[in-house]
């Protein structure tokens, strides 16, 4: 069995290189046979894509998707300094 650091690195690399995600901002923690995904994304579809890529990169491990959604809005009025 691989060490947790190698599994986490493999999942992070998959998230960065897979064309479905190309994601660098997700933290991956591995504890035993549990993989935890943490970070923020702008939509639920993206959240599920990241989980799917992580599951493919770590078969046989249980993936916990703790990624939160953030609201992305258009910029407000101009700030005057």
KOLSETOR-102825 format. One record per atom (N, C-alpha, C): residue in three letters; atom name; x, y, z. Coordinates in Angstrom, 1 decimal, m for minus. Layout:
! KOLSETOR-102825
{'ALA' 'CA' {X Y Z}}
...
This chain:
! KOLSETOR-102825
{'UNK' 'N' {0.8 m1.2 0.0}}
{'UNK' 'CA' {0.0 0.0 0.0}}
{'UNK' 'C' {0.9 1.2 0.0}}
{'UNK' 'N' {0.5 2.2 m0.8}}
{'UNK' 'CA' {1.2 3.5 m0.9}}
{'UNK' 'C' {1.1 4.3 0.4}}
{'UNK' 'N' {2.1 5.1 0.7}}
{'UNK' 'CA' {2.0 6.0 1.8}}
{'UNK' 'C' {1.0 7.1 1.5}}
{'UNK' 'N' {0.3 7.7 2.5}}
{'UNK' 'CA' {m0.7 8.8 2.3}}
{'UNK' 'C' {m0.1 9.9 1.5}}
{'UNK' 'N' {1.1 10.3 1.6}}
{'UNK' 'CA' {1.7 11.4 0.9}}
{'UNK' 'C' {1.7 11.1 m0.6}}
{'UNK' 'N' {2.0 9.9 m1.0}}
{'UNK' 'CA' {2.0 9.5 m2.4}}
{'UNK' 'C' {0.6 9.5 m3.0}}
{'UNK' 'N' {m0.3 9.0 m2.2}}
{'UNK' 'CA' {m1.7 9.0 m2.7}}
{'UNK' 'C' {m2.2 10.4 m2.9}}
{'UNK' 'N' {m2.0 11.3 m1.9}}
{'UNK' 'CA' {m2.4 12.7 m2.0}}
{'UNK' 'C' {m1.7 13.4 m3.2}}
{'UNK' 'N' {m0.5 13.1 m3.4}}
{'UNK' 'CA' {0.2 13.7 m4.6}}
{'UNK' 'C' {m0.3 13.2 m5.9}}
{'UNK' 'N' {m0.7 11.9 m5.9}}
{'UNK' 'CA' {m1.3 11.4 m7.2}}
{'UNK' 'C' {m2.6 12.0 m7.4}}
{'UNK' 'N' {m3.4 12.2 m6.4}}
{'UNK' 'CA' {m4.8 12.8 m6.6}}
{'UNK' 'C' {m4.6 14.3 m7.0}}
{'UNK' 'N' {m3.7 15.0 m6.3}}
{'UNK' 'CA' {m3.5 16.4 m6.7}}
{'UNK' 'C' {m3.0 16.6 m8.1}}
{'UNK' 'N' {m2.1 15.7 m8.5}}
{'UNK' 'CA' {m1.6 15.7 m9.9}}
{'UNK' 'C' {m2.8 15.5 m10.9}}
{'UNK' 'N' {m3.6 14.5 m10.6}}
{'UNK' 'CA' {m4.7 14.2 m11.5}}
{'UNK' 'C' {m5.7 15.4 m11.6}}
{'UNK' 'N' {m5.9 16.0 m10.4}}
{'UNK' 'CA' {m6.8 17.2 m10.5}}
{'UNK' 'C' {m6.2 18.3 m11.3}}
{'UNK' 'N' {m4.9 18.5 m11.3}}
{'UNK' 'CA' {m4.2 19.5 m12.0}}
{'UNK' 'C' {m4.2 19.2 m13.5}}
{'UNK' 'N' {m4.0 17.9 m13.9}}
{'UNK' 'CA' {m3.7 17.6 m15.2}}
{'UNK' 'C' {m4.9 17.1 m16.0}}
{'UNK' 'N' {m6.0 16.7 m15.3}}
{'UNK' 'CA' {m7.2 16.2 m16.0}}
{'UNK' 'C' {m7.9 17.4 m16.7}}
{'UNK' 'N' {m8.2 17.2 m17.9}}
{'UNK' 'CA' {m8.9 18.4 m18.7}}
{'UNK' 'C' {m10.3 18.7 m18.1}}
{'UNK' 'N' {m10.9 17.8 m17.4}}
{'UNK' 'CA' {m12.2 18.1 m16.8}}
{'UNK' 'C' {m12.1 19.0 m15.6}}
{'UNK' 'N' {m10.9 19.1 m15.0}}
{'UNK' 'CA' {m10.7 19.9 m13.8}}
{'UNK' 'C' {m9.7 21.0 m13.9}}
{'UNK' 'N' {m8.5 20.6 m14.3}}
{'UNK' 'CA' {m7.3 21.5 m14.3}}
{'UNK' 'C' {m7.3 22.4 m13.0}}
{'UNK' 'N' {m7.4 21.8 m11.9}}
{'UNK' 'CA' {m7.6 22.5 m10.6}}
{'UNK' 'C' {m6.3 22.4 m9.7}}
{'UNK' 'N' {m5.9 23.5 m9.3}}
{'UNK' 'CA' {m4.7 23.6 m8.4}}
{'UNK' 'C' {m5.1 24.0 m7.0}}
{'UNK' 'N' {m6.3 24.5 m6.8}}
{'UNK' 'CA' {m6.7 25.1 m5.5}}
{'UNK' 'C' {m7.4 24.1 m4.5}}
{'UNK' 'N' {m7.3 22.8 m4.7}}
{'UNK' 'CA' {m8.0 21.9 m3.8}}
{'UNK' 'C' {m6.9 21.2 m3.0}}
{'UNK' 'N' {m7.2 21.2 m1.7}}
{'UNK' 'CA' {m6.3 20.5 m0.8}}
{'UNK' 'C' {m6.7 19.0 m0.6}}
{'UNK' 'N' {m5.8 18.1 m0.7}}
{'UNK' 'CA' {m6.1 16.7 m0.6}}
{'UNK' 'C' {m5.3 16.1 0.6}}
{'UNK' 'N' {m6.1 15.6 1.5}}
{'UNK' 'CA' {m5.5 14.9 2.7}}
{'UNK' 'C' {m5.9 13.4 2.7}}
{'UNK' 'N' {m5.0 12.6 3.0}}
{'UNK' 'CA' {m5.3 11.1 3.1}}
{'UNK' 'C' {m5.0 10.6 4.5}}
{'UNK' 'N' {m6.0 9.9 5.0}}
{'UNK' 'CA' {m5.8 9.3 6.3}}
{'UNK' 'C' {m6.3 7.9 6.2}}
{'UNK' 'N' {m5.4 7.0 6.3}}
{'UNK' 'CA' {m5.8 5.6 6.1}}
{'UNK' 'C' {m6.3 5.3 4.7}}
{'UNK' 'N' {m7.6 4.9 4.6}}
{'UNK' 'CA' {m8.2 4.6 3.3}}
{'UNK' 'C' {m9.3 5.7 3.0}}
{'UNK' 'N' {m9.1 6.9 3.7}}
{'UNK' 'CA' {m10.0 8.0 3.5}}
{'UNK' 'C' {m9.3 9.1 2.8}}
{'UNK' 'N' {m9.9 9.7 1.7}}
{'UNK' 'CA' {m9.3 10.8 1.0}}
{'UNK' 'C' {m10.3 12.0 1.3}}
{'UNK' 'N' {m9.7 13.1 1.7}}
{'UNK' 'CA' {m10.5 14.3 2.0}}
{'UNK' 'C' {m10.2 15.4 1.0}}
{'UNK' 'N' {m11.2 15.9 0.4}}
{'UNK' 'CA' {m11.0 17.1 m0.6}}
{'UNK' 'C' {m11.5 18.3 0.1}}
{'UNK' 'N' {m10.7 19.4 0.1}}
{'UNK' 'CA' {m11.1 20.6 0.7}}
{'UNK' 'C' {m10.7 21.8 m0.1}}
{'UNK' 'N' {m11.5 22.8 m0.2}}
{'UNK' 'CA' {m11.3 24.0 m1.0}}
{'UNK' 'C' {m12.6 24.6 m1.3}}
{'UNK' 'N' {m12.5 25.5 m2.3}}
{'UNK' 'CA' {m13.7 26.3 m2.7}}
{'UNK' 'C' {m13.8 26.3 m4.2}}
{'UNK' 'N' {m15.0 26.2 m4.7}}
{'UNK' 'CA' {m15.2 26.3 m6.2}}
{'UNK' 'C' {m16.5 27.1 m6.4}}
{'UNK' 'N' {m16.8 27.5 m7.6}}
{'UNK' 'CA' {m17.9 28.4 m7.9}}
{'UNK' 'C' {m19.2 27.7 m8.3}}
{'UNK' 'N' {m19.2 26.4 m8.6}}
{'UNK' 'CA' {m20.4 25.7 m8.9}}
{'UNK' 'C' {m20.4 24.3 m8.5}}
{'UNK' 'N' {m21.6 23.7 m8.3}}
{'UNK' 'CA' {m21.8 22.4 m7.9}}
{'UNK' 'C' {m21.3 21.4 m8.9}}
{'UNK' 'N' {m21.4 21.7 m10.2}}
{'UNK' 'CA' {m20.9 20.7 m11.2}}
{'UNK' 'C' {m19.4 20.6 m11.1}}
{'UNK' 'N' {m18.7 21.7 m10.9}}
{'UNK' 'CA' {m17.3 21.6 m10.8}}
{'UNK' 'C' {m16.9 20.8 m9.5}}
{'UNK' 'N' {m17.6 20.9 m8.5}}
{'UNK' 'CA' {m17.4 20.2 m7.2}}
{'UNK' 'C' {m17.5 18.7 m7.5}}
{'UNK' 'N' {m18.5 18.3 m8.3}}
{'UNK' 'CA' {m18.7 16.9 m8.6}}
{'UNK' 'C' {m17.6 16.4 m9.6}}
{'UNK' 'N' {m17.2 17.2 m10.5}}
{'UNK' 'CA' {m16.1 16.8 m11.5}}
{'UNK' 'C' {m14.8 16.5 m10.7}}
{'UNK' 'N' {m14.5 17.4 m9.7}}
{'UNK' 'CA' {m13.3 17.2 m8.9}}
{'UNK' 'C' {m13.4 15.9 m8.1}}
{'UNK' 'N' {m14.6 15.6 m7.6}}
{'UNK' 'CA' {m14.8 14.3 m6.8}}
{'UNK' 'C' {m14.6 13.1 m7.7}}
{'UNK' 'N' {m15.1 13.2 m8.9}}
{'UNK' 'CA' {m15.0 12.1 m9.9}}
{'UNK' 'C' {m13.6 11.8 m10.3}}
{'UNK' 'N' {m12.8 12.8 m10.5}}
{'UNK' 'CA' {m11.4 12.7 m10.9}}
{'UNK' 'C' {m10.6 12.1 m9.7}}
{'UNK' 'N' {m10.9 12.6 m8.5}}
{'UNK' 'CA' {m10.3 12.1 m7.3}}
{'UNK' 'C' {m10.6 10.6 m7.1}}
{'UNK' 'N' {m11.8 10.2 m7.3}}
{'UNK' 'CA' {m12.2 8.7 m7.2}}
{'UNK' 'C' {m11.4 7.9 m8.2}}
{'UNK' 'N' {m11.2 8.4 m9.4}}
{'UNK' 'CA' {m10.5 7.7 m10.5}}
{'UNK' 'C' {m9.0 7.5 m10.1}}
{'UNK' 'N' {m8.5 8.6 m9.5}}
{'UNK' 'CA' {m7.1 8.6 m9.1}}
{'UNK' 'C' {m6.8 7.8 m7.9}}
{'UNK' 'N' {m7.8 7.5 m7.1}}
{'UNK' 'CA' {m7.6 6.7 m5.8}}
{'UNK' 'C' {m8.6 5.6 m5.7}}
{'UNK' 'N' {m8.6 4.7 m6.6}}
{'UNK' 'CA' {m9.6 3.6 m6.6}}
{'UNK' 'C' {m9.5 2.8 m5.3}}
{'UNK' 'N' {m10.6 2.4 m4.8}}
{'UNK' 'CA' {m10.6 1.6 m3.6}}
{'UNK' 'C' {m10.6 2.4 m2.3}}
{'UNK' 'N' {m10.4 3.7 m2.4}}
{'UNK' 'CA' {m10.4 4.6 m1.2}}
{'UNK' 'C' {m11.7 5.3 m1.2}}
{'UNK' 'N' {m12.1 5.7 0.0}}
{'UNK' 'CA' {m13.4 6.4 0.2}}
{'UNK' 'C' {m13.1 7.9 0.1}}
{'UNK' 'N' {m13.7 8.6 m0.8}}
{'UNK' 'CA' {m13.5 10.1 m1.0}}
{'UNK' 'C' {m14.5 10.9 m0.3}}
{'UNK' 'N' {m14.1 11.8 0.6}}
{'UNK' 'CA' {m15.0 12.7 1.3}}
{'UNK' 'C' {m14.9 14.1 0.6}}
{'UNK' 'N' {m15.9 14.5 0.0}}
{'UNK' 'CA' {m15.9 15.8 m0.7}}
{'UNK' 'C' {m16.4 16.9 0.2}}
{'UNK' 'N' {m15.4 17.6 0.8}}
{'UNK' 'CA' {m15.7 18.7 1.7}}
{'UNK' 'C' {m15.5 20.1 1.0}}
{'UNK' 'N' {m15.6 20.1 m0.3}}
{'UNK' 'CA' {m15.4 21.3 m1.1}}
{'UNK' 'C' {m16.6 22.2 m0.9}}
{'UNK' 'N' {m16.4 23.5 m0.7}}
{'UNK' 'CA' {m17.5 24.4 m0.5}}
{'UNK' 'C' {m17.7 25.2 m1.7}}
{'UNK' 'N' {m19.0 25.7 m1.9}}
{'UNK' 'CA' {m19.3 26.6 m3.0}}
{'UNK' 'C' {m19.2 28.0 m2.5}}
{'UNK' 'N' {m18.7 28.9 m3.4}}
{'UNK' 'CA' {m18.6 30.3 m3.1}}
{'UNK' 'C' {m19.4 31.0 m4.2}}
{'UNK' 'N' {m20.0 32.1 m3.8}}
{'UNK' 'CA' {m20.7 32.9 m4.8}}
{'UNK' 'C' {m19.8 33.8 m5.5}}
{'UNK' 'N' {m19.8 33.8 m6.8}}
{'UNK' 'CA' {m19.0 34.7 m7.6}}
{'UNK' 'C' {m19.9 35.7 m8.3}}
{'UNK' 'N' {m19.7 36.9 m8.0}}
{'UNK' 'CA' {m20.5 38.0 m8.5}}
{'UNK' 'C' {m19.7 39.0 m9.4}}
{'UNK' 'N' {m20.4 39.7 m10.2}}
{'UNK' 'CA' {m19.8 40.8 m11.0}}
{'UNK' 'C' {m19.2 41.8 m10.0}}
{'UNK' 'N' {m18.1 42.5 m10.4}}
{'UNK' 'CA' {m17.6 43.5 m9.5}}
{'UNK' 'C' {m18.6 44.6 m9.2}}
{'UNK' 'N' {m18.6 45.1 m8.0}}
{'UNK' 'CA' {m19.5 46.2 m7.6}}
{'UNK' 'C' {m19.0 47.5 m8.2}}
{'UNK' 'N' {m19.3 48.5 m7.5}}
{'UNK' 'CA' {m18.9 49.8 m8.0}}
{'UNK' 'C' {m17.4 50.0 m7.7}}
{'UNK' 'N' {m16.9 51.0 m8.4}}
{'UNK' 'CA' {m15.5 51.3 m8.3}}
{'UNK' 'C' {m15.1 51.8 m6.9}}
{'UNK' 'N' {m14.0 51.4 m6.4}}
{'UNK' 'CA' {m13.5 51.8 m5.1}}
{'UNK' 'C' {m12.6 53.1 m5.3}}
{'UNK' 'N' {m12.9 54.1 m4.6}}
{'UNK' 'CA' {m12.1 55.3 m4.7}}
{'UNK' 'C' {m11.2 55.4 m3.5}}
{'UNK' 'N' {m9.9 55.6 m3.7}}
{'UNK' 'CA' {m9.0 55.7 m2.6}}
{'UNK' 'C' {m8.6 57.2 m2.3}}
